[in-house]
Amino acid sequence: MEPKRLLPSRGRPDPSSEPVDRRPRMVLLGTIILLCAVVVVLGAVSGERSPSPPGEANASLGNTDTDIGYAFDNDTTGILSPGNTLITIQTHDWFGSNSGAARIVAPNGTTVWTYDQPNSRVFDGEVTDNDTVLMSVATEVTGDDCPEAYRSGAEESCVHNRVVELDPADNTVVWEYDWYDAFIAHHEVHDADRLDDGQTAIIDMGNSRAFTVDQDGDITWSWNATDHLSAGSAFQEQYGGPPQEHPEADWTHMNDIDKRPNGNFQLSIRNFDAVLEVDPRTNDIVDVIGKPGNTDLLNQQHNPQRLDNDTMLVADSENNRVIELDTDTEEIHWLYDGPADRGLQWPRDADRLPNGNTLVTDSRNFRVLEINPNGTIVWRYSLRDSRGIVYEADRLGVPEESVRDLTHRNNTTIDRTHPLINRIQSLESWAGFVFPGWVRLEELIAILCGSLASLGLLWQFVIGWLRGDRLY
Protein backbone atom coordinates (compact mmCIF):
# COMPACT_ATOMS: atom_id res chain seq x y z
CA MET A 1 0.00 0.00 0.00
CA GLU A 2 1.32 3.39 -0.96
CA PRO A 3 1.88 5.80 1.94
CA LYS A 4 -0.56 8.66 2.14
CA ARG A 5 0.67 12.01 1.02
CA LEU A 6 0.04 14.85 3.45
CA LEU A 7 -1.52 17.81 1.75
CA PRO A 8 -1.18 21.30 3.13
CA SER A 9 -4.24 22.61 4.88
CA ARG A 10 -6.09 25.03 2.66
CA GLY A 11 -7.41 26.97 5.60
CA ARG A 12 -4.04 27.65 7.31
CA PRO A 13 -1.36 29.85 5.70
CA ASP A 14 2.33 28.94 6.16
CA PRO A 15 3.39 30.60 9.46
CA SER A 16 6.80 31.45 7.99
CA SER A 17 5.14 33.63 5.38
CA GLU A 18 3.11 35.68 7.86
CA PRO A 19 4.31 39.25 8.52
CA VAL A 20 6.15 39.64 11.80
CA ASP A 21 5.71 42.62 14.07
CA ARG A 22 9.33 43.65 14.62
CA ARG A 23 8.50 46.84 16.47
CA PRO A 24 9.04 45.48 20.03
CA ARG A 25 12.50 44.20 19.12
CA MET A 26 13.42 47.45 17.43
CA VAL A 27 12.17 49.50 20.37
CA LEU A 28 14.25 47.38 22.76
CA LEU A 29 17.37 47.73 20.62
CA GLY A 30 16.76 51.45 20.20
CA THR A 31 16.44 51.84 23.97
CA ILE A 32 19.76 50.04 24.48
CA ILE A 33 21.41 52.31 21.92
CA LEU A 34 19.98 55.38 23.64
CA LEU A 35 21.17 54.27 27.09
CA CYS A 36 24.64 53.50 25.75
CA ALA A 37 24.76 56.90 24.08
CA VAL A 38 23.84 58.57 27.38
CA VAL A 39 26.71 56.77 29.16
CA VAL A 40 29.19 57.82 26.47
CA VAL A 41 27.97 61.44 26.42
CA LEU A 42 28.17 61.70 30.21
CA GLY A 43 31.71 60.34 30.06
CA ALA A 44 32.65 62.88 27.41
CA VAL A 45 31.12 65.76 29.37
CA SER A 46 32.81 64.81 32.62
CA GLY A 47 36.14 64.40 30.78
CA GLU A 48 39.13 62.95 32.59
CA ARG A 49 38.38 61.52 36.04
CA SER A 50 41.23 63.57 37.50
CA PRO A 51 41.50 66.65 35.31
CA SER A 52 44.62 68.74 35.46
CA PRO A 53 44.33 72.20 36.98
CA PRO A 54 43.58 74.85 34.35
CA GLY A 55 46.68 76.34 32.79
CA GLU A 56 49.03 73.80 34.34
CA ALA A 57 49.79 71.84 31.17
CA ASN A 58 48.54 68.48 32.46
CA ALA A 59 50.60 68.61 35.64
CA SER A 60 49.27 68.69 39.19
CA LEU A 61 50.75 68.67 42.68
CA GLY A 62 49.65 67.02 45.88
CA ASN A 63 48.08 69.00 48.69
CA THR A 64 51.21 70.86 49.82
CA ASP A 65 54.95 70.81 49.51
CA THR A 66 54.84 68.73 52.69
CA ASP A 67 53.51 65.83 50.60
CA ILE A 68 56.57 66.11 48.41
CA GLY A 69 59.02 66.56 51.23
CA TYR A 70 60.70 69.64 49.83
CA ALA A 71 59.66 72.86 48.13
CA PHE A 72 59.73 72.88 44.35
CA ASP A 73 61.53 75.67 42.54
CA ASN A 74 58.77 77.12 40.35
CA ASP A 75 61.17 79.37 38.44
CA THR A 76 60.68 78.19 34.86
CA THR A 77 63.32 80.47 33.40
CA GLY A 78 66.12 78.00 34.11
CA ILE A 79 65.99 74.93 31.87
CA LEU A 80 68.08 72.84 34.25
CA SER A 81 66.62 74.25 37.48
CA PRO A 82 66.51 71.71 40.33
CA GLY A 83 63.00 70.33 40.65
CA ASN A 84 62.36 70.31 36.91
CA THR A 85 61.81 66.90 35.33
CA LEU A 86 63.40 65.51 32.16
CA ILE A 87 60.90 63.26 30.38
CA THR A 88 61.69 61.13 27.34
CA ILE A 89 58.91 59.99 25.02
CA GLN A 90 59.58 56.88 22.96
CA THR A 91 56.96 57.94 20.44
CA HIS A 92 53.45 59.34 20.12
CA ASP A 93 50.19 57.73 19.00
CA TRP A 94 51.43 54.14 18.55
CA PHE A 95 54.52 52.02 19.14
CA GLY A 96 55.29 51.77 15.43
CA SER A 97 55.34 55.53 15.02
CA ASN A 98 58.68 57.30 14.86
CA SER A 99 57.60 60.49 16.59
CA GLY A 100 59.65 60.46 19.77
CA ALA A 101 60.74 63.52 21.70
CA ALA A 102 62.07 64.75 25.02
CA ARG A 103 61.11 67.66 27.19
CA ILE A 104 61.99 69.28 30.47
CA VAL A 105 59.00 70.45 32.47
CA ALA A 106 58.72 72.68 35.52
CA PRO A 107 56.76 71.46 38.56
CA ASN A 108 53.64 73.27 37.33
CA GLY A 109 53.84 71.46 33.97
CA THR A 110 55.28 74.30 31.92
CA THR A 111 57.59 72.99 29.20
CA VAL A 112 60.94 74.78 29.38
CA TRP A 113 62.93 72.67 26.88
CA THR A 114 62.15 70.31 24.03
CA TYR A 115 64.08 67.98 21.76
CA ASP A 116 62.32 66.66 18.68
CA GLN A 117 64.25 64.62 16.13
CA PRO A 118 62.22 63.74 13.00
CA ASN A 119 61.40 60.09 12.28
CA SER A 120 62.94 58.98 15.57
CA ARG A 121 62.28 57.18 18.82
CA VAL A 122 63.75 58.59 22.03
CA PHE A 123 64.67 56.47 25.03
CA ASP A 124 67.19 57.37 27.74
CA GLY A 125 67.94 60.95 28.69
CA GLU A 126 70.07 62.43 31.46
CA VAL A 127 71.64 65.73 32.44
CA THR A 128 75.42 65.51 32.78
CA ASP A 129 77.70 67.26 35.25
CA ASN A 130 78.58 69.65 32.40
CA ASP A 131 74.96 70.87 32.25
CA THR A 132 74.43 69.15 28.92
CA VAL A 133 71.72 66.65 28.04
CA LEU A 134 72.73 63.14 26.91
CA MET A 135 70.10 61.46 24.74
CA SER A 136 69.70 57.96 23.27
CA VAL A 137 67.96 58.32 19.92
CA ALA A 138 67.06 55.84 17.18
CA THR A 139 66.24 57.33 13.77
CA GLU A 140 64.77 55.33 10.90
CA VAL A 141 66.49 56.24 7.63
CA THR A 142 65.88 55.07 4.08
CA GLY A 143 67.55 55.01 0.68
CA ASP A 144 70.95 56.61 0.35
CA ASP A 145 70.89 57.71 3.99
CA CYS A 146 71.09 54.05 4.97
CA PRO A 147 74.33 52.13 4.30
CA GLU A 148 73.67 49.37 1.80
CA ALA A 149 74.84 46.66 4.21
CA TYR A 150 71.99 47.45 6.59
CA ARG A 151 69.10 48.07 4.19
CA SER A 152 66.06 45.88 4.64
CA GLY A 153 62.40 45.75 3.64
CA ALA A 154 60.58 47.26 0.71
CA GLU A 155 61.65 50.77 1.73
CA GLU A 156 65.29 49.70 2.13
CA SER A 157 65.40 51.27 5.57
CA CYS A 158 67.60 50.82 8.62
CA VAL A 159 68.09 52.42 12.02
CA HIS A 160 70.65 55.11 12.78
CA ASN A 161 71.44 54.82 16.50
CA ARG A 162 72.87 57.95 18.08
CA VAL A 163 74.02 58.93 21.54
CA VAL A 164 74.02 62.71 21.36
CA GLU A 165 75.15 65.26 23.93
CA LEU A 166 73.26 68.54 23.56
CA ASP A 167 73.72 72.06 24.80
CA PRO A 168 70.15 72.73 26.04
CA ALA A 169 70.46 76.44 25.31
CA ASP A 170 70.15 75.84 21.56
CA ASN A 171 70.30 72.02 21.16
CA THR A 172 73.72 72.20 19.54
CA VAL A 173 75.34 68.75 19.41
CA VAL A 174 78.57 68.96 21.42
CA TRP A 175 79.41 65.24 21.25
CA GLU A 176 78.04 62.22 19.44
CA TYR A 177 78.60 58.50 19.02
CA ASP A 178 76.59 56.65 16.39
CA TRP A 179 76.22 53.41 14.45
CA TYR A 180 73.81 51.82 11.97
CA ASP A 181 71.86 48.61 12.36
CA ALA A 182 69.10 46.66 10.64
CA PHE A 183 65.39 47.54 10.95
CA ILE A 184 64.42 49.80 13.82
CA ALA A 185 62.24 47.38 15.82
CA HIS A 186 64.22 45.99 18.80
CA HIS A 187 67.43 47.44 17.35
CA GLU A 188 67.13 50.86 19.01
CA VAL A 189 69.70 52.19 21.47
CA HIS A 190 67.93 52.32 24.83
CA ASP A 191 70.48 53.63 27.33
CA ALA A 192 73.70 55.63 27.61
CA ASP A 193 75.29 56.90 30.84
CA ARG A 194 78.08 59.43 31.22
CA LEU A 195 80.69 58.04 33.60
CA ASP A 196 82.77 59.96 36.14
CA ASP A 197 85.90 59.69 33.99
CA GLY A 198 84.15 61.27 30.98
CA GLN A 199 83.59 58.02 29.12
CA THR A 200 80.12 56.90 28.10
CA ALA A 201 78.58 53.49 28.81
CA ILE A 202 76.14 52.33 26.13
CA ILE A 203 73.75 49.41 25.78
CA ASP A 204 73.35 48.11 22.20
CA MET A 205 70.19 46.05 21.95
CA GLY A 206 70.50 45.07 18.30
CA ASN A 207 73.94 43.52 18.78
CA SER A 208 73.31 42.28 22.35
CA ARG A 209 76.35 44.10 23.68
CA ALA A 210 77.37 46.63 26.30
CA PHE A 211 80.40 48.86 25.79
CA THR A 212 82.14 52.07 26.79
CA VAL A 213 83.59 54.75 24.55
CA ASP A 214 85.91 57.65 25.31
CA GLN A 215 85.50 61.23 24.12
CA ASP A 216 87.29 60.34 20.87
CA GLY A 217 84.74 57.62 20.13
CA ASP A 218 87.16 54.75 20.72
CA ILE A 219 85.69 51.64 22.36
CA THR A 220 87.49 51.03 25.65
CA TRP A 221 85.51 48.01 26.88
CA SER A 222 82.85 45.70 25.50
CA TRP A 223 80.78 42.73 26.62
CA ASN A 224 78.70 40.61 24.25
CA ALA A 225 75.84 38.40 25.41
CA THR A 226 76.64 35.87 22.68
CA ASP A 227 79.83 34.99 24.55
CA HIS A 228 78.15 34.65 27.94
CA LEU A 229 74.42 33.85 27.60
CA SER A 230 74.12 31.61 24.52
CA ALA A 231 73.56 27.86 24.44
CA GLY A 232 76.37 25.95 26.16
CA SER A 233 77.39 28.90 28.33
CA ALA A 234 77.74 28.56 32.08
CA PHE A 235 74.80 30.92 32.48
CA GLN A 236 72.54 28.81 30.27
CA GLU A 237 73.58 25.66 32.11
CA GLN A 238 72.62 27.15 35.47
CA TYR A 239 69.74 29.51 34.68
CA GLY A 240 68.48 28.66 31.20
CA GLY A 241 67.25 31.34 28.84
CA PRO A 242 65.66 31.88 25.43
CA PRO A 243 67.45 30.46 22.38
CA GLN A 244 69.36 32.68 19.99
CA GLU A 245 67.36 32.08 16.81
CA HIS A 246 69.17 34.33 14.31
CA PRO A 247 71.37 37.45 14.44
CA GLU A 248 68.52 39.94 13.97
CA ALA A 249 66.08 38.30 16.39
CA ASP A 250 65.02 40.07 19.58
CA TRP A 251 67.07 37.70 21.73
CA THR A 252 68.20 39.65 24.79
CA HIS A 253 66.53 43.07 24.46
CA MET A 254 69.25 44.58 26.65
CA ASN A 255 67.82 47.88 27.80
CA ASP A 256 69.88 49.40 30.64
CA ILE A 257 73.46 49.81 31.85
CA ASP A 258 74.71 51.35 35.11
CA LYS A 259 78.15 51.47 36.67
CA ARG A 260 78.17 50.36 40.28
CA PRO A 261 80.40 51.93 42.98
CA ASN A 262 82.58 48.80 42.94
CA GLY A 263 83.40 49.40 39.26
CA ASN A 264 81.20 46.60 37.93
CA PHE A 265 78.45 47.15 35.37
CA GLN A 266 74.83 46.30 36.00
CA LEU A 267 72.99 45.15 32.86
CA SER A 268 69.25 44.69 32.43
CA ILE A 269 68.57 41.74 30.09
CA ARG A 270 64.84 42.19 29.53
CA ASN A 271 64.02 39.01 27.63
CA PHE A 272 65.88 36.94 30.22
CA ASP A 273 63.84 38.45 33.10
CA ALA A 274 67.16 39.05 34.82
CA VAL A 275 69.59 41.75 35.90
CA LEU A 276 73.29 40.87 35.69
CA GLU A 277 76.37 42.30 37.33
CA VAL A 278 79.49 42.04 35.17
CA ASP A 279 83.10 42.57 36.24
CA PRO A 280 84.65 44.58 33.35
CA ARG A 281 88.15 43.36 34.23
CA THR A 282 87.26 39.73 33.49
CA ASN A 283 83.83 40.09 31.79
CA ASP A 284 82.57 37.43 34.20
CA ILE A 285 78.99 37.50 35.45
CA VAL A 286 79.39 37.89 39.21
CA ASP A 287 75.75 38.28 40.24
CA VAL A 288 72.32 37.42 38.83
CA ILE A 289 69.00 38.79 40.05
CA GLY A 290 65.96 37.04 38.62
CA LYS A 291 65.87 34.04 36.33
CA PRO A 292 64.63 33.44 32.78
CA GLY A 293 61.00 32.38 32.96
CA ASN A 294 60.56 33.27 36.64
CA THR A 295 58.10 36.03 35.80
CA ASP A 296 56.62 36.11 39.30
CA LEU A 297 59.70 38.11 40.32
CA LEU A 298 60.75 40.01 37.18
CA ASN A 299 58.86 40.06 33.91
CA GLN A 300 60.64 41.98 31.14
CA GLN A 301 61.95 44.64 33.51
CA HIS A 302 63.36 48.09 32.76
CA ASN A 303 65.77 50.52 34.43
CA PRO A 304 66.80 48.79 37.68
CA GLN A 305 68.27 51.15 40.29
CA ARG A 306 70.49 49.94 43.14
CA LEU A 307 69.60 51.71 46.36
CA ASP A 308 72.26 50.06 48.50
CA ASN A 309 74.33 46.89 48.38
CA ASP A 310 71.38 44.56 48.81
CA THR A 311 68.30 46.45 47.61
CA MET A 312 67.08 47.20 44.10
CA LEU A 313 64.23 49.33 42.79
CA VAL A 314 62.99 48.20 39.39
CA ALA A 315 60.14 48.78 36.95
CA ASP A 316 58.69 45.27 36.62
CA SER A 317 57.07 46.13 33.33
CA GLU A 318 54.98 43.16 32.22
CA ASN A 319 53.78 42.65 35.80
CA ASN A 320 52.56 46.26 35.74
CA ARG A 321 54.26 47.24 38.98
CA VAL A 322 57.30 48.82 40.58
CA ILE A 323 59.06 46.72 43.20
CA GLU A 324 61.88 47.06 45.68
CA LEU A 325 63.56 43.74 46.34
CA ASP A 326 66.37 42.23 48.35
CA THR A 327 69.08 41.28 45.87
CA ASP A 328 70.34 38.45 48.11
CA THR A 329 67.05 36.73 48.94
CA GLU A 330 65.01 38.15 46.02
CA GLU A 331 62.27 38.92 48.53
CA ILE A 332 60.01 41.84 47.60
CA HIS A 333 59.96 44.45 50.38
CA TRP A 334 57.85 47.13 48.71
CA LEU A 335 55.46 47.14 45.78
CA TYR A 336 53.45 49.76 43.94
CA ASP A 337 51.06 49.01 41.10
CA GLY A 338 49.25 52.31 40.73
CA PRO A 339 46.11 54.03 41.96
CA ALA A 340 42.96 51.94 42.23
CA ASP A 341 41.12 53.74 39.44
CA ARG A 342 43.91 53.39 36.87
CA GLY A 343 46.70 50.98 37.77
CA LEU A 344 50.15 51.04 36.22
CA GLN A 345 50.33 49.73 32.69
CA TRP A 346 53.82 48.80 31.49
CA PRO A 347 55.91 51.04 33.76
CA ARG A 348 59.46 51.37 32.42
CA ASP A 349 61.30 53.61 34.86
CA ALA A 350 61.33 54.11 38.62
CA ASP A 351 63.70 56.45 40.47
CA ARG A 352 63.94 56.87 44.22
CA LEU A 353 64.21 60.55 45.17
CA PRO A 354 66.08 62.08 48.15
CA ASN A 355 62.81 62.66 50.01
CA GLY A 356 61.91 58.96 49.83
CA ASN A 357 59.35 59.44 47.07
CA THR A 358 59.48 57.44 43.85
CA LEU A 359 59.23 58.84 40.31
CA VAL A 360 57.52 56.38 37.94
CA THR A 361 56.87 56.41 34.19
CA ASP A 362 53.58 54.71 33.35
CA SER A 363 54.06 54.10 29.62
CA ARG A 364 50.68 52.85 28.38
CA ASN A 365 48.84 55.32 30.59
CA PHE A 366 50.91 58.14 29.05
CA ARG A 367 51.92 59.68 32.38
CA VAL A 368 54.60 60.26 35.00
CA LEU A 369 53.76 59.86 38.69
CA GLU A 370 55.59 60.84 41.84
CA ILE A 371 54.38 58.85 44.84
CA ASN A 372 55.29 58.91 48.50
CA PRO A 373 56.23 55.69 50.39
CA ASN A 374 52.55 55.01 51.13
CA GLY A 375 51.59 55.18 47.46
CA THR A 376 49.91 58.58 47.53
CA ILE A 377 50.37 60.54 44.30
CA VAL A 378 52.01 63.88 45.10
CA TRP A 379 52.80 64.97 41.53
CA ARG A 380 51.74 63.84 38.10
CA TYR A 381 52.34 64.78 34.50
CA SER A 382 50.08 63.55 31.69
CA LEU A 383 50.72 63.14 27.98
CA ARG A 384 47.38 61.46 27.33
CA ASP A 385 46.15 64.15 24.95
CA SER A 386 49.04 63.42 22.56
CA ARG A 387 49.28 59.72 23.47
CA GLY A 388 52.91 60.17 24.42
CA ILE A 389 54.42 56.81 25.36
CA VAL A 390 56.77 57.94 28.12
CA TYR A 391 59.98 55.99 28.63
CA GLU A 392 62.07 57.72 31.32
CA ALA A 393 61.75 60.56 33.81
CA ASP A 394 64.64 62.12 35.75
CA ARG A 395 64.21 64.75 38.45
CA LEU A 396 66.89 67.37 37.88
CA GLY A 397 69.27 68.23 40.69
CA VAL A 398 68.99 64.71 42.10
CA PRO A 399 72.18 62.65 41.75
CA GLU A 400 71.53 58.94 42.04
CA GLU A 401 74.28 58.58 44.62
CA SER A 402 72.27 60.63 47.11
CA VAL A 403 69.46 58.09 47.33
CA ARG A 404 71.29 54.84 47.85
CA ASP A 405 70.17 54.42 51.47
CA LEU A 406 66.56 55.49 50.95
CA THR A 407 65.01 52.04 50.86
CA HIS A 408 61.51 51.11 51.94
CA ARG A 409 62.67 47.91 53.63
CA ASN A 410 60.22 46.91 56.37
CA ASN A 411 57.83 49.58 55.15
CA THR A 412 54.20 48.81 54.47
CA THR A 413 53.91 46.87 51.24
CA ILE A 414 51.13 48.18 49.04
CA ASP A 415 48.68 45.42 48.16
CA ARG A 416 48.51 44.34 44.55
CA THR A 417 45.48 44.98 42.41
CA HIS A 418 43.27 41.95 41.81
CA PRO A 419 44.31 40.15 38.57
CA LEU A 420 40.85 40.67 37.05
CA ILE A 421 41.02 44.41 37.73
CA ASN A 422 44.52 44.44 36.25
CA ARG A 423 43.26 42.82 33.06
CA ILE A 424 40.43 45.32 32.81
CA GLN A 425 42.82 48.21 33.31
CA SER A 426 45.13 46.71 30.69
CA LEU A 427 42.22 46.73 28.23
CA GLU A 428 41.54 50.36 29.13
CA SER A 429 45.17 51.29 28.50
CA TRP A 430 45.21 49.71 25.04
CA ALA A 431 41.91 51.43 24.27
CA GLY A 432 43.68 54.69 25.05
CA PHE A 433 45.52 54.40 21.73
CA VAL A 434 42.19 54.50 19.88
CA PHE A 435 39.71 56.41 22.03
CA PRO A 436 39.95 59.73 23.90
CA GLY A 437 41.42 59.69 27.39
CA TRP A 438 38.03 59.93 29.13
CA VAL A 439 36.96 56.54 27.75
CA ARG A 440 37.11 54.05 30.63
CA LEU A 441 35.62 50.59 31.19
CA GLU A 442 32.01 51.79 31.44
CA GLU A 443 32.34 53.79 28.24
CA LEU A 444 34.03 50.85 26.50
CA ILE A 445 31.16 48.56 27.52
CA ALA A 446 28.65 51.17 26.37
CA ILE A 447 30.42 51.57 23.02
CA LEU A 448 30.52 47.78 22.53
CA CYS A 449 26.89 47.22 23.55
CA GLY A 450 25.72 50.21 21.54
CA SER A 451 27.58 48.96 18.47
CA LEU A 452 26.11 45.46 18.78
CA ALA A 453 22.62 46.88 19.35
CA SER A 454 23.03 49.11 16.29
CA LEU A 455 23.98 46.11 14.18
CA GLY A 456 20.97 44.24 15.57
CA LEU A 457 18.66 47.13 14.78
CA LEU A 458 20.01 47.34 11.24
CA TRP A 459 19.54 43.58 10.84
CA GLN A 460 15.93 43.77 12.03
CA PHE A 461 15.21 46.61 9.63
CA VAL A 462 16.77 44.94 6.57
CA ILE A 463 15.20 41.52 7.18
CA GLY A 464 11.86 43.08 8.03
CA TRP A 465 11.91 45.20 4.89
CA LEU A 466 12.74 42.20 2.70
CA ARG A 467 9.95 40.10 4.26
CA GLY A 468 7.40 42.86 4.38
CA ASP A 469 7.18 42.77 8.19
CA ARG A 470 5.76 45.54 10.31
CA LEU A 471 8.51 48.03 11.11
CA TYR A 472 6.62 51.16 12.17
Buried (B, 14 or more C-beta within 10 A) or exposed (E): EEEEEEEEEEEEEEEEEEEBEBBEBBEBBBEBBEBBEEBBEEBEEEEBEEEBEEEBBBBBBBEEEEBBEEEBBEEBEBBBBEBBBBBBBBBBEEEEBBBBBBBBBBBBBBEBBEBEBEBBBBBBBBBBEEEBBBBBBBBBBEEEEBEEEBBBEEEBBBBBBBBBBBEBEEBEEEBEBEBBBBBBBBBBBBBBBBEEEEBBBBBBBBBBBBBBBBEEEEEBBBBBBBEBBBEEBEBBEEBEBBEBEEEBEBBBBBBBBBBEEEEBBBBBBBBBBBBBBBBBEEBEBEBBBBBBBBBEBBBBBBBBBBBEEEBBBBBBBBBBBBBBBBBEEBEBBBBBBBBEEBBBBBBBBBBBBBBBBBBBBBBBBBBBBBBBBEBEBBBBBBBBEBBBBBBBBBBBBBEBEEBBEBBBBEEEBBEBBEEEBBEBBBEBBEBBEEBBBBBBEEBBEBBEBBEBBBEBBEEBBEEBEEEEBEBE
